[in-house]
Structures are given as structure tokens and as C-alpha cells.
Amino acid sequence: MPLDLSDNQTIIALGLSVVALVFILRRTIMRPGMSSRRQRETPGEIEAAEESATAIVEQLEVRLYEFAREVEGRMHTKIAVLDRLIINADREIIRLEQVLAESRRMGIQPGPVAASGRQPDAIVSPPTNGNDQRDAA
């Protein structure tokens, strides 16, 4: 996408450009039918219409600004979450590298038990009679 929509000024400028384009197109398209009606309008009506259009543009600008603030807030929240995840991942990488270095120094092959630093909850010895219950099925 050629536009960088992460900047508030870009979003506001884009919105104002769209609003200006709509007003220009409205005036050029409606110009032939407006000539007879425009002759009947008083200067007060014309001024009221211009003020109404200005008020609409200002309302749209405020809405666009509020939307840009909301989007920026969401982005900052997501960035903070991602930063926290990166910090946690870096800590875990350092911890795992230390465990790996310690296991290599002690001559232990890294495995699931050695890498996690946990010991098994129970040790089950194989049956001595040779009849394995798993083979019965």
C-alpha cells in the first residue's frame, strides 16, 4: 500500500481530501440544475447553506480525529503487549541457554527432563514377569 496509515496526520489529510473531493464533485455535477434554483435563493439562504456545509465539515473532521486517536490507542496497546512478549521471550531464551550450558558442563545430554529442570513425579519400573498388560489387547 503506497500510503502509510500509521500516522494520524496522514489519516486526517486523507479524510479531509475525501470530503473536499465530495464537495467539488457535488458542485460540478449539480451545477446545471442549480442555476435556475440559485436565482431564486436569497443571500441569507446561500450563507446558511455555506455555514451548514462548514459545520458538516467540522463535524467530520472531529469524528475523523477521534477515530484516529482510537486507532492510535489500539496500536499503542498492541505494541505494549508485543514488547512485553518480546521481553519474556528474551528472558526465556537466556534461561534456556544457561540450562543448556550447565547441562553441557555437567556432561548431561539435554532432554525434556534436563532442559526443563524438573524431575519426574513418579518412576515406574518395568514388570519383572515379562507379561506386559499393554500387549494383552
C-alpha positions as CSV (number, residue, x, y, z in Angstrom):
1,M,0.0,0.0,0.0
2,P,1.6,3.3,-1.0
3,L,0.1,5.3,1.9
4,D,1.4,4.9,5.4
5,L,-1.8,4.9,7.6
6,S,0.0,4.6,10.8
7,D,0.4,8.4,11.1
8,N,-2.5,10.5,12.4
9,Q,-1.8,13.4,10.1
10,T,-1.9,11.1,7.1
11,I,-5.3,9.8,8.1
12,I,-6.7,13.3,8.8
13,A,-5.3,14.6,5.5
14,L,-6.8,11.7,3.6
15,G,-10.2,12.2,5.2
16,L,-10.2,16.0,4.5
17,S,-9.2,15.3,0.9
18,V,-12.1,12.9,0.5
19,V,-14.5,15.5,2.0
20,A,-13.2,18.2,-0.3
21,L,-13.4,15.9,-3.3
22,V,-17.1,15.1,-2.5
23,F,-18.0,18.8,-2.2
24,I,-16.2,19.6,-5.5
25,L,-17.9,16.8,-7.3
26,R,-21.3,17.7,-5.9
27,R,-20.9,21.3,-7.1
28,T,-19.8,20.3,-10.6
29,I,-22.4,17.6,-11.1
30,M,-25.3,19.6,-9.7
31,R,-24.4,22.9,-11.4
32,P,-26.7,22.6,-14.4
33,G,-29.8,22.0,-12.3
34,M,-28.8,24.5,-9.7
35,S,-28.7,27.6,-12.0
36,S,-32.4,28.1,-12.1
37,R,-32.8,27.4,-8.3
38,R,-29.8,29.5,-7.4
39,Q,-31.5,32.6,-9.0
40,R,-34.4,32.2,-6.5
41,E,-32.2,31.8,-3.4
42,T,-31.6,34.8,-1.3
43,P,-28.2,35.7,0.0
44,G,-29.3,34.6,3.5
45,E,-30.2,31.2,2.3
46,I,-26.8,30.9,0.5
47,E,-25.0,31.9,3.7
48,A,-27.0,29.4,5.7
49,A,-26.1,26.7,3.3
50,E,-22.4,27.6,3.4
51,E,-22.5,27.6,7.2
52,S,-24.3,24.2,7.2
53,A,-21.6,22.8,4.9
54,T,-18.9,24.2,7.1
55,A,-20.5,22.7,10.2
56,I,-20.7,19.3,8.5
57,V,-17.0,19.5,7.5
58,E,-16.1,20.4,11.1
59,Q,-18.1,17.5,12.5
60,L,-16.5,15.1,10.0
61,E,-13.1,16.5,11.0
62,V,-13.8,15.9,14.7
63,R,-15.1,12.4,14.0
64,L,-12.0,11.6,11.9
65,Y,-9.7,13.0,14.6
66,E,-11.5,10.9,17.3
67,F,-11.2,7.8,15.1
68,A,-7.5,8.4,14.6
69,R,-7.0,8.8,18.3
70,E,-8.8,5.5,18.9
71,V,-6.8,3.7,16.3
72,E,-3.6,5.1,17.7
73,G,-4.6,4.0,21.2
74,R,-5.2,0.5,19.9
75,M,-1.9,0.4,18.2
76,H,-0.1,1.6,21.3
77,T,-1.8,-1.1,23.4
78,K,-0.8,-3.8,20.9
79,I,2.8,-2.5,20.8
80,A,3.0,-2.6,24.6
81,V,1.7,-6.2,24.6
82,L,4.2,-7.2,21.9
83,D,7.0,-5.5,23.8
84,R,6.1,-7.5,26.9
85,L,6.1,-10.7,24.9
86,I,9.5,-10.0,23.4
87,I,10.9,-9.2,26.9
88,N,9.5,-12.5,28.2
89,A,10.8,-14.4,25.2
90,D,14.3,-12.9,25.6
91,R,14.3,-13.9,29.3
92,E,13.3,-17.5,28.4
93,I,16.0,-17.7,25.8
94,I,18.6,-16.6,28.3
95,R,17.3,-19.1,30.8
96,L,17.3,-22.0,28.3
97,E,20.8,-21.1,27.1
98,Q,22.0,-21.1,30.8
99,V,20.4,-24.5,31.3
100,L,21.9,-25.9,28.1
101,A,25.4,-24.5,29.1
102,E,25.1,-26.0,32.6
103,S,24.0,-29.4,31.2
104,R,26.9,-29.5,28.7
105,R,29.3,-28.6,31.5
106,M,28.0,-31.4,33.7
107,G,28.1,-33.8,30.7
108,I,24.3,-34.4,30.7
109,Q,22.6,-34.8,27.3
110,P,19.9,-32.2,27.1
111,G,16.5,-33.8,27.0
112,P,13.0,-32.9,28.0
113,V,13.6,-33.6,31.7
114,A,17.1,-32.0,31.9
115,A,16.1,-28.9,29.8
116,S,13.1,-28.0,32.0
117,G,15.0,-28.6,35.2
118,R,12.1,-30.7,36.6
119,Q,12.3,-34.2,37.9
120,P,9.7,-36.9,37.1
121,D,6.8,-37.1,39.5
122,A,7.0,-40.9,39.7
123,I,9.3,-43.6,38.4
124,V,7.7,-46.8,37.1
125,S,9.9,-49.9,36.8
126,P,9.1,-52.3,34.0
127,P,7.3,-55.5,35.0
128,T,9.6,-58.4,36.0
129,N,7.4,-61.3,34.9
130,G,7.5,-60.4,31.2
131,N,3.7,-60.2,30.9
132,D,3.1,-56.7,29.8
133,Q,-0.5,-55.6,30.2
134,R,-0.2,-53.3,27.1
135,D,0.4,-56.3,24.9
136,A,-2.7,-58.1,26.1
137,A,-5.0,-56.1,24.0
